[in-house]
């Protein structure tokens, strides 16, 4: 192997930045369609996600990607008419980001997500594994099966 080839990368930085530009959601075109109830509940939802993420020892990238998913869902014009449960949707976004980001070959099962969530929220707002499962399918469809987004 020649010594000159050691500094070359497999992908050029321009290609990487161009692919990053394609993998961002354009929030500016949807700024007027933000759900006001979501804006009101956003800080509470972020605290719930952060607490669950910390208890499951997830990376910070997982936490930020779940917030990104939430923001995409509740700022998208198409989803404005849907009546989504905010807490279940937030937990689902954390679940999906964990499946996408975590390097662990075995992401915790749905029952562990619901168990920690129910312990934090309380019995009156508890969710079942089936609720989380159906919400996972719905969120994947609402995100158009696109889970690859770049976060800060």
Protein Blocks (a to p, Z undefined) as FASTA:
>chain_A
ZZklmmpcfbdfklmmmmmmmmcccfklmmmmccfklmmmmmmmmmmmmmmmmmnopafk
lmmmmmmmmmmmmmcfklmmpccdfklmmmmmmmmmmmmmpmcfbdcdfklmmmmmmmmn
opklgccfklmmmmmmmmmmmnoopabdcdZZ
